[in-house]
């Protein structure tokens, strides 16, 4: 396999593990899309065995909302047995069948962190180690003429320049690779919000006023804050937004709601405005330019990054 093909394959592998890490960490384990949560009254572990006898669990959580039973199956399988003390189910109050288990949340984050670590390790081990051996000085031979000595010195200077050039390129690629990973994470977040922005393009924007909190179990990690607004038909609507504590609740917030179903809404910060959309495009373009720069040695040599390694 040629050097260029090996580098391309390595870069694709790094992007794949980095992308999976971002997906599992921030999307598969994301619960922000659900506005309510409930403790399951029963958990079915759903054990499964492979040909090697290893056990995998895809647990099903059973919970009740307004007296009706629902079940929520874990989307991510794992070798960890479901923790009976972690039995929270996150769901959409308008449609409790849309739900996610706490098992998905913890397993997704663990898988995502592992993928991100693998991606970072691949970047680290792909960097050639600097040769600590000193360049040996040419032996002084008395009967060597002046012309041969000058030629040997010139060869040593060229070798040194080649080593410095390689170190500079590696240093620049490490810096650029770091920014590429950061941009991938930011674009992944923006993509989720961008999807919600497209969905809510025909939604109605209004202001919802804080009216209080709903009663929840004492060991709940969130507080359900109730906000009220008047829809287009003149009917008063109440929505619930989970906060970490009561002090985090605002006196009023901007929301965008569906005229046909006012309970289908997005609160402020959940959609992109024009300025944020422009920044999203800028991030995508910058990511493409950085990837091109990462693989182009000629551009890397012209592209300056301050630091001791870039000094001759």
N, C-alpha and C positions, 0 to 999 in steps of 0.2 A: 504493500500500500504506500502510495506516494505521501510526502510530507504534507502537501496541501490537503489531500483527502483526509489524512489523519486529523489535521487541525479542524477541518469542517465537521467531521464526525464528532470530535470532542466538543466543539462549540454547540452542535445540535443536542448532544447529551446533556450539557450543562443547562441549556435553555429548557430541555424537557423536564429535568429534575427540578429546576427553579420554578418552572410553570406549575408543575404538580404541587410543589411546596406551597406556592402562593394560593393555588386552588383549594387544597385541603385546609390550609391554615385560615384563609380569609373568606372562603365561599362555602365549602362543605361543612364547616363548623359555624357558619354565620347564622345567628338567630335574630338579627335586627329586623328581618322581614315579618316576624311574628309579634303580635302585640299582647299576647296573653301566655300564661303558663300554668301548669297544673301538675300535682304529684300523682303519679300512676299508682293505682291500688293493686296492680298485679303486673309482674314481668315474666314473660315466657322467654327463656334464654335461646331457644331454637338452635340446638347444637348440630353441627355438621362435621363429618370426618372425611379427610382426603385419603389417598391411597397409602400414604405413609403413616396413617393413624393420628395425624395432628388434628386438633379440634379447633373449629372456627364457630364463632357465635354471631348470629344475626337476630338479636332480641326484638321481641314485640312488646310494646308498652300499652297497657289498657288503662283508660282514664274516662272520667265522666264529666260532661259539661251540661249544665242545666238539666240534670237527671237522665241524659242520654249517654249511652256507652259508645266510646270511640276507641279505635286501636291505631297505634303508630308504629310502623316497622322501621327498624334502623336501616339506613341506606348503606352504611359502611360496616363490613364484617371485620372482626378482630379476634385474636386469640385470647383476649382478656374476658373473663367472666363478668357479666353485668354487675356493677356495684349496687347492692340493695339500698345504700344510703344516697345514691345519686340516681333518682328516678323521676326527674323533672321532665315534663313534656312541654315544648313550646309550640303554640298553635295560633292560627288566625281566628279571632273571636267571631268573625262573620262566617267562617267555614272551618270548623275544628278538624275536618278531615285533612286539611293542609297543616302538617305538623312536622316537627323534628325532635328527636330524642336527645337527652343529655349524653347518651352513649355515642351518638354521631358527633356531638360537639367535642367531647374529649378525645375520641379516636381520630377524628379529622385533624385536630390540632397536632396530635402526636405524630401522625403520618406526615403532615405538612412540615413539621420541624425536622423530621428525619430527612425528608427530601431536600430541604434547604441546606442542611448540614452536608449531605452528599454533594450537592452542587458546589458549595464553598470548598470542600475538600478536593473535588475534581479540578477546580481552578488553581488551588494551591499546589497540587502535585503535578499539574501540567506545566508549571514554571520551571525551566531548567535551573539547576543549582549552579551557583557561581563557582568556577574553578579556583580553588585556593592556592594552587601550585603557582609559584612565581616563574616568570619567564626566565629561563636560564640565559645568562650572558654568554655570547660566543667566546670560545677559548681563544686566548691571545696566542696567536702563532707568529713568531718573529719573522718567518720567511714569507708570510702572506703579504702581498703587496697592498698598497693604499686603496686601490680600486675595489678589491674583494672585500676589504673591511667596510667601506662605505655601502656596498651592496647589502652586506649582512645587516648593517644598522638600519637601512631602509626597509628591509623585510620585517625586522622586529617592530618598527614603527607601524607598519601596515597591519601586523597581527594585533598590536595593541588597540589600534583604531577599530578593527573588526570586533574585538571583544567589547569595547566601549559601546559600539553601535548596537550590538545584541542586547547588552544590559539595558540600554536606553529604551529599546523597543519593548522588552519584557516589562520594564517599569511602567511605561505608558499604557501597555495593554492591561496591566493589573488595575491601574487607576480607572481606565475607561470601562473595564468589565464591572468594576464596583458601581459606577454610575448607571450602567446598563441594567443591573439587577434592581437598583433603586427605582429606575423608570418603569421597569416591568411591574413592580409592586404598585406604584402610583397609577399606572394605566389600568391595571386589573381592578383597582378600587373605582376609578373613574368609569370603567366599562359597565360596572354594576349600576352606578348612578345614572349613566347615560341611557341604559335600558329602561330604567324607571322614568327618565325624562321623556323618552319617546312614548311610553305608555300613557303618560299623564298630559300629553300635549293638548288634549281637549278638556282637561279638568278645569274646574272653576277655582280661582284663588280667592281666599277670604281669611279672616282673622278669627281664631278660636281663643276663648277666654277661660282661664283656669278657675274651676269651681270647687275642687276638693280632691280627696283620694278615696279609693274603694277599699273595702276590708279585704285583707289577705292574711294568709297564715303567717305566724310570727317568724318562722325560719326562712321565709322567702327572701331571695337576694335582691328583689326589685320592689318598687312601690308603684302601684297603678294610679297615675294622675289623670283625673277626669277634666276634659276641656269641653266647652259648649260653644256652638255657633248656630246661626240661622241659615238654612239652605235657601236655594233660589226659589223654592215653593213657599217659603215663609214658615217652614216647620223647624222647631228647635231640635238640634241633633247633639248627641253627646258621644265623644270618642275617648278612648283610653290610650295613653302613652306611658310606657314603663320607664321609670327613672331609677337611678341608684339610691336616691333618698329624696325626701320631700323638698329639701332646700334647693335641689337641682331644678325644680319646676319653675317655669316662667309665668308671669302674670298673664301674658298673651303670646301666641305664636302664629306665624303665617302657615297656612296649609293649602293644599290643592285637593279638591274632592271630586268624585265622580257624580255628575248630576243625577244619573239613574240609580246609583247606590252610594249615598253620602258616607256610608261606613267604609267605602273604598277610598282611602286618602293617603297622601304623603305629607309629612310634616317638613318644616324648614330644614334645609340642609340635605334632604333626601333626593333632590333633583338639581340639575345643573342650570345656571342662568347663562346668558350670552357670553359673559366674560369667562366663566369657568369652562364653557364649551370651547372657546378659542384656546385656552390654556391646554385643554385636552388634545386638540389638534397639534399644538406646538410640541407637546410631550411625545406624541407619536412620530412626528417628523424628526425630532431630536434623537429619538431612539434609533430610527433608520440610519441617520447620519453617523451615529456612534458605532453601529454595527459595521457600516462600510469602512469607517476609519480603523476599526479593530483589525480588519483583515488586510488592509492596504499598507504595506511597509513604506512605500514612497511617501504617502500622506503622513504616516507616523513620524518619519524623519523630519518632515517640514513642520509638523505640529509640535509646539513647544509646551512643556509642562515644567514649572519651576520645581527645583529639588536638587539635592546633591548628586543624584545619579545621572542627571542630564548635563552635568558640567564636564567638559573635556579635561 
